[in-house]
Amino acid sequence: MGLSRLLLLSLIASAAVSTFAAQSDPASPVCNLSIVAAKLARHCQSDPDVPSFLLSPTAQCCEALVGSLPAQEEMAFSCLCRVVAEPEPPLITAKLDANRLFALYRGCGKGNVGSPNFGSWYCQVEKTGDIPTAACDAANLATLVSQFCMIDKRPDDCCMAVVAAVGLTGTPPCLCRVAAEPQLAATGLSITGILEIYAGVCRGRQPVGPHLADGCKGWHLPAPDTTAAVLPRPRATTAASASCKPEALAYLMVLYVYKDRTVQSCKDLVASVDLGGGVPCLCRTEVEYFTMSAGLKATDLLAIYNACGGLRLGGADHKAAAASCEGYGLPPPTPTQEHGGDAIHIGPDALPETATA
């Protein structure tokens, strides 16, 4: 694994393991939900099409936000979570969710908020006190596993997602929650199949066996509704320019979101998109591990490009193309399965061809 990948993964991980300070009384009188909600709805409304990590609060918004929250960071975070959990009508109208509120707070120079999804993660832990469960983003992991183990068949990326799904704990265990996601079930991959990939392809060190799959049955998770599943697209092999370097562009995009918002990083990012062929290159970049792990869609990548001053991809037509990415990939293949007893043995055409440590 290259140095750049290790650096990027460490940036993502650092946003998800922020230590919680001593909890203060969330019912403190300085956290008046009605006052906070009214001020935010009046001064902090934003374009819902702008991703949370690109929000730029006005001076009036910052004055209203910072002035109506406790000065101590952990108390301010707790108050924001209460605002989201018990939304007043003005806030519902303003369409300000946890991630957008925390991003605005960060934009006002407050709070150590690194991840685009930090707000929802923090508020989940604030509510349950269960950090391991909150650390498992089951929907995203299921998308990564289906993308890189069953559709694109990229062993390194497949194993990063599988090892996380098997290794993370929680209540219920992360593996159980991932297997209950519809996008994974739609590819035909079960808990047993994930464990086979973990042990055989990824050479995982944790002992695995039927007891893990049996243990998930006790949680009585609902059966995934595969009719509502949205399968990820395979990487496109045509339509984008040969100069498109999706993995490098994905690295630049995620680094911009998490850490590096300098003029030079914007120049590098815009140049990479322009040289790579525009929207088709963004669509290819969308299905790279870096961008999928960060939950970035092609429309988010386009928004970052425009925020950095890109001039070639403005207007509704480019936005619609990035939203659909039609024509930039092939239909996802149908995985083949061979049933032997109670185990599911994934056919050779559906597994990555090489093993990684």
JOFEN-V416659 format. One record per residue. SS is DSSP state (H for helix, E for strand, - for the rest). PHI is phi in whole degrees, -180 to 180 (999 if undefined). NEAR is the number of other ideal C-beta (glycine too) atoms within 10 Angstrom. Layout:
ss:phi:near
SS:PHI:NEAR
SS:PHI:NEAR
This chain:
ss:phi:near
-:999:9
-:-69:9
H:-62:7
H:-63:13
H:-68:16
H:-63:10
H:-62:12
H:-66:21
H:-64:16
H:-68:9
H:-65:18
H:-65:16
H:-65:11
H:-63:14
H:-74:19
H:-95:16
-:-122:8
-:-58:17
-:-75:5
-:-85:12
-:-77:12
-:-56:5
-:-73:11
-:-98:17
-:-67:10
-:-68:14
-:-93:8
-:-55:14
-:-64:6
-:-76:15
-:-106:22
-:-95:13
H:-60:16
H:-64:10
H:-68:14
H:-61:23
H:-62:22
H:-64:17
H:-67:21
H:-65:25
H:-64:20
H:-82:13
H:-112:18
-:-121:24
-:-66:14
-:-144:19
-:-67:9
-:-64:12
-:-80:8
-:-84:15
-:-58:23
H:-58:24
H:-74:26
H:-107:19
-:-66:19
-:-123:11
-:-66:21
-:-77:14
H:-62:9
H:-65:12
H:-63:21
H:-64:18
H:-64:14
H:-70:23
H:-71:23
H:-67:16
H:-71:11
-:-104:21
-:-112:25
-:-59:15
-:-72:10
-:-74:13
H:-58:15
H:-66:16
H:-73:19
H:-66:22
H:-60:29
H:-61:24
H:-66:22
H:-61:26
H:-65:23
H:-66:19
H:-60:23
H:-74:20
H:-71:13
-:-126:10
-:-66:17
-:-80:17
H:-50:10
H:-61:17
H:-71:22
H:-62:11
H:-63:12
H:-76:21
-:56:12
-:-106:26
-:-94:17
H:-61:22
H:-64:24
H:-72:23
H:-65:27
H:-67:28
H:-66:26
H:-64:28
H:-61:23
H:-65:19
H:-63:21
-:-88:19
-:82:9
-:-122:18
-:82:22
-:-89:11
-:-112:23
-:-101:17
-:-88:24
-:-59:23
-:-104:18
H:-61:23
H:-59:26
H:-66:17
H:-65:20
H:-62:25
H:-67:24
H:-66:17
H:-68:17
H:-58:21
H:-79:12
H:-104:11
-:72:11
-:-107:13
H:-67:16
H:-57:13
H:-67:19
H:-67:19
H:-71:18
-:-94:23
-:-89:21
H:-61:21
H:-63:15
H:-69:18
H:-64:24
H:-63:28
H:-64:23
H:-64:25
H:-64:29
H:-65:28
H:-66:27
H:-97:26
H:-100:29
H:-115:27
H:-106:23
-:-86:19
-:55:18
-:-110:17
H:-55:19
H:-60:14
H:-69:25
H:-57:26
H:-72:23
H:-60:22
H:-73:26
H:-66:28
H:-62:18
H:-66:20
H:-63:27
H:-79:22
H:-81:14
-:-72:19
-:-99:14
-:114:17
-:-133:13
-:-68:18
-:-56:20
H:-58:22
H:-57:28
H:-63:22
H:-69:23
H:-64:30
H:-66:25
-:-87:19
-:-78:20
H:-65:18
H:-67:21
H:-77:30
H:-62:18
-:-67:22
-:-86:24
-:87:18
-:-99:25
-:-102:16
H:-59:24
H:-61:19
H:-64:26
H:-61:28
H:-66:24
H:-66:20
H:-65:28
H:-59:22
H:-79:17
H:-90:13
H:-89:20
-:-90:24
-:52:12
-:-62:18
-:-88:11
-:-78:11
-:-62:8
-:-129:18
-:-177:10
H:-58:12
H:-63:8
H:-70:19
H:-66:21
H:-66:11
H:-64:14
H:-70:18
H:-65:10
-:-71:9
-:-87:12
-:54:7
-:-70:14
-:-64:6
-:-65:8
-:-65:17
-:-91:10
H:-70:14
H:-69:7
H:-98:9
-:-72:16
-:-113:9
-:-76:18
-:-68:21
-:-82:21
-:-74:17
-:-63:21
-:-74:20
-:-111:10
-:-134:9
-:78:16
-:-84:22
-:-64:14
-:-64:7
-:-82:11
-:-72:22
-:-116:17
H:-62:22
H:-68:16
H:-66:16
H:-67:25
H:-60:25
H:-61:21
H:-63:24
H:-64:27
H:-71:26
H:-62:19
H:-63:22
H:-65:25
H:-90:18
-:-148:15
-:-103:15
-:-112:15
-:-84:10
H:-61:9
H:-66:8
H:-64:16
H:-66:19
H:-61:12
H:-63:18
H:-66:23
H:-63:20
H:-62:13
H:-65:22
H:-69:26
H:-64:17
H:-69:14
H:-81:22
-:107:17
-:82:21
H:-59:27
H:-56:22
H:-70:26
H:-64:31
H:-66:29
H:-69:28
H:-68:29
H:-58:27
-:-102:26
-:-91:24
H:-59:23
H:-57:24
H:-71:24
H:-67:22
H:-63:22
-:-85:22
-:73:17
-:-92:23
-:-97:17
H:-59:25
H:-66:20
H:-67:23
H:-63:29
H:-65:25
H:-64:19
H:-64:25
H:-57:28
H:-68:19
H:-65:17
-:-85:20
-:93:11
-:-63:19
-:-110:9
-:-93:12
-:-124:20
-:-90:12
-:96:8
H:-68:7
H:-63:10
H:-67:19
H:-64:18
H:-66:12
H:-64:21
H:-69:24
H:-69:13
H:-102:13
-:53:21
-:-67:10
-:88:11
-:-104:24
-:-154:22
-:-106:12
-:-58:8
-:-64:17
-:-71:13
-:-91:12
-:-67:19
-:-98:11
E:-134:14
E:-121:11
E:-96:8
E:-134:7
-:66:6
-:-88:9
E:-94:14
E:-110:20
E:-103:15
E:-69:24
-:-64:12
-:-62:9
-:-79:11
-:-107:22
-:-103:21
-:-57:21
-:-83:9
-:-122:9
-:-103:13
-:-127:15
-:-72:7
